[in-house]
Amino acid sequence: MTELLLAVSVFVLSHAIPALKPVRAGLVAAVGERVYLILYSVVTVGVIVWLGWAYADAPYVEVWAYRPWTGWVPIIVMPFACILIVAGLASPNPLSISFARGAFDPAWPGIVAVTRHPLMWGLALWSAAHAVPNGDAASLVLFGLLTILSLMGPPSLDRKRRSRLGEAEWQRLAAPTSNVPLAAVLSGRARLSLDDIGSARIAAGLGLYAAFLVLHPVVIGVSPFP
């Protein structure tokens, strides 16, 4: 477990240290925004690869015994996680992480009506769901870490986006949204519409889920089905 715990520590530090404003500002001033983002991405990918290798090499230490029904938890949860991840990245969203360009209309929030942070909650569902059937110490360290970091992300993103946008703009854009999934819909502040989310985004999310099912035995070495 030593290498896994070391990899986890480096993973946490590689995210925590650059999050400090003076550190990030100093690095950006030294190498420029573009180079900083490239270097940060390379370091992040490298640490994730190391984390995967360390997890694969960790000894099996049972915390709770496997139960066949627990294997259905990720099968049921992962379609929603994949839709949140894909739709979140593919939809304009100035309130969180998104690769999509274009204006965000709070009157038609799409996937942002579900949660302000679709990517973070998709990753949280993915990691938490996989912790249920994998009751060994290494899996709980890995999936527990990812779940905690994913749940810590939204409050941090809210603070950063609120500071960047300004209070008035933040309030206007965030009015029909919530951090907690579906809280804005249940309170009546937002209308959930599959058409607004987009059939192509939903289909792409389900396609990612199907790819996971097919590739799971090849990449991970075990069937995703109980």
C-alpha positions in Angstrom: 0.0 0.0 0.0 3.0 2.3 0.4 3.2 3.3 -3.3 -0.5 3.8 -3.5 -0.5 6.1 -0.5 2.4 8.0 -1.9 0.7 8.4 -5.3 -2.4 9.6 -3.5 -0.4 12.2 -1.6 1.3 13.5 -4.7 -2.1 13.6 -6.5 -3.6 15.7 -3.7 -0.6 18.0 -3.5 -0.5 18.5 -7.3 -4.0 19.9 -7.1 -3.8 21.7 -3.7 -0.6 23.6 -4.3 -1.5 25.2 -7.7 -4.9 26.1 -6.2 -3.1 28.6 -3.9 -3.5 32.0 -5.6 0.1 33.3 -5.0 1.6 30.0 -6.3 -0.6 29.9 -9.4 0.0 33.6 -10.1 3.8 33.2 -9.7 3.9 30.2 -12.1 1.7 32.0 -14.7 3.9 35.1 -14.5 7.0 32.9 -14.9 6.0 30.8 -17.9 2.7 32.3 -19.2 -0.9 31.1 -19.0 -0.7 28.7 -22.0 2.5 27.0 -20.9 1.3 26.7 -17.3 -1.9 25.0 -18.4 0.0 22.6 -20.7 2.5 21.7 -17.9 -0.3 21.3 -15.3 -2.2 19.0 -17.7 0.9 16.9 -18.4 1.7 16.6 -14.6 -1.9 15.7 -13.8 -2.1 13.0 -16.5 1.3 11.6 -15.3 0.2 11.4 -11.7 -3.1 9.8 -12.7 -1.3 7.1 -14.7 1.0 6.5 -11.7 -2.0 6.3 -9.4 -3.5 3.7 -11.7 -0.4 1.6 -11.7 0.0 1.9 -7.9 -3.6 0.8 -7.5 -3.1 -2.2 -9.7 0.0 -3.3 -7.8 -1.5 -2.8 -4.3 -2.2 -5.9 -2.2 -5.8 -7.1 -1.8 -6.8 -6.3 1.8 -10.5 -7.1 2.3 -12.6 -4.6 4.3 -15.9 -6.1 3.4 -16.8 -9.2 1.4 -18.1 -8.9 -2.1 -21.9 -9.4 -2.5 -23.2 -10.0 -6.0 -26.0 -7.4 -5.7 -23.3 -4.7 -5.1 -22.1 -5.2 -8.7 -25.3 -3.7 -10.0 -24.7 -0.4 -8.3 -22.2 1.0 -10.8 -24.3 -0.6 -13.7 -27.3 1.4 -12.6 -25.5 4.6 -11.6 -23.0 4.9 -14.5 -25.5 5.9 -17.3 -26.4 9.0 -15.2 -22.7 9.7 -14.4 -21.8 9.5 -18.1 -24.6 11.8 -19.2 -23.6 14.4 -16.6 -19.9 14.2 -17.6 -20.5 14.4 -21.4 -23.4 16.9 -21.3 -21.6 19.0 -18.7 -18.4 19.3 -20.8 -20.4 19.9 -24.1 -22.7 22.6 -22.8 -21.9 26.3 -22.3 -21.5 26.9 -18.6 -19.7 29.9 -17.2 -20.4 28.7 -13.7 -18.2 25.5 -13.9 -15.9 23.4 -16.1 -17.0 23.2 -19.7 -15.3 22.8 -23.1 -18.2 24.3 -25.0 -18.1 27.8 -26.4 -21.2 30.0 -26.7 -23.5 32.0 -24.5 -25.3 30.6 -21.5 -28.9 31.5 -21.2 -30.2 31.1 -17.6 -33.7 30.8 -19.0 -32.7 27.6 -20.8 -30.1 26.1 -18.5 -30.1 22.6 -20.0 -27.9 20.2 -18.0 -27.0 23.1 -15.6 -30.6 22.9 -14.3 -29.7 19.5 -12.9 -26.6 20.9 -11.2 -24.2 23.8 -11.7 -21.3 21.3 -11.8 -22.3 18.3 -14.0 -18.7 17.1 -14.4 -17.9 17.1 -10.7 -21.1 15.3 -9.8 -20.6 12.8 -12.6 -17.2 12.0 -11.3 -18.5 11.7 -7.8 -21.2 9.3 -8.8 -18.7 7.2 -10.8 -16.2 6.9 -8.0 -18.8 6.4 -5.2 -20.6 3.7 -7.2 -17.4 1.8 -7.8 -16.5 1.9 -4.1 -19.6 -0.2 -3.2 -18.7 -3.5 -4.9 -14.9 -3.1 -4.3 -14.6 -3.5 -0.6 -10.8 -3.8 -0.4 -8.5 -1.2 1.2 -6.8 -0.1 -2.1 -10.2 0.5 -3.8 -11.5 2.4 -0.9 -8.4 4.6 -0.8 -8.6 5.3 -4.6 -12.4 5.7 -5.0 -12.8 7.4 -1.7 -10.2 10.0 -2.6 -11.9 10.6 -6.0 -15.3 10.9 -4.4 -14.0 13.4 -1.7 -12.2 15.5 -4.3 -15.2 15.6 -6.6 -17.4 16.7 -3.8 -14.9 19.4 -2.7 -14.7 20.8 -6.2 -18.1 22.5 -6.5 -17.8 24.8 -3.5 -14.3 25.8 -4.7 -15.6 26.5 -8.2 -18.5 28.5 -6.9 -16.1 30.8 -5.0 -13.8 31.2 -8.0 -16.6 31.9 -10.5 -18.4 34.2 -8.2 -15.2 36.3 -7.8 -14.6 36.3 -11.5 -18.1 37.1 -12.7 -19.0 39.6 -9.9 -21.9 39.3 -7.5 -24.6 40.7 -9.8 -23.7 38.5 -12.8 -23.2 35.5 -10.6 -26.7 35.9 -9.1 -28.3 36.3 -12.5 -26.6 33.3 -14.1 -26.8 31.0 -11.0 -30.5 31.8 -10.2 -32.0 28.7 -11.9 -29.2 26.4 -10.8 -28.0 24.5 -7.6 -24.9 22.7 -6.5 -26.9 19.7 -5.1 -28.4 17.8 -8.1 -32.0 18.5 -8.8 -32.4 20.9 -5.9 -33.2 23.8 -8.2 -35.7 21.7 -10.1 -37.5 20.5 -7.0 -37.6 24.0 -5.5 -39.2 25.3 -8.7 -36.3 27.6 -9.7 -35.5 25.6 -12.8 -37.3 23.5 -15.4 -35.8 20.2 -16.4 -36.1 19.5 -20.1 -34.4 16.7 -22.0 -34.8 18.8 -25.2 -32.8 21.6 -23.5 -30.1 19.1 -22.5 -29.9 17.9 -26.1 -30.5 14.5 -27.5 -27.0 14.4 -29.0 -25.4 15.1 -25.6 -27.6 12.4 -24.0 -26.8 9.9 -26.8 -23.1 10.7 -26.5 -23.2 10.1 -22.7 -25.0 6.7 -23.2 -22.4 5.9 -25.9 -19.6 6.5 -23.4 -21.4 4.2 -21.0 -21.7 1.5 -23.6 -18.0 1.9 -24.4 -17.2 1.4 -20.7 -19.2 -1.8 -20.6 -17.4 -3.2 -23.7 -13.9 -2.1 -22.7 -14.1 -2.9 -19.0 -13.0 -6.6 -19.4 -10.2 -5.6 -21.7 -8.8 -2.6 -19.7 -9.7 -3.6 -16.1 -9.6 -7.3 -16.6 -13.0 -8.1 -15.1 -16.6 -8.0 -16.4 -18.6 -5.1 -15.2 -21.6 -7.4 -14.6 -22.0 -9.4 -11.4 
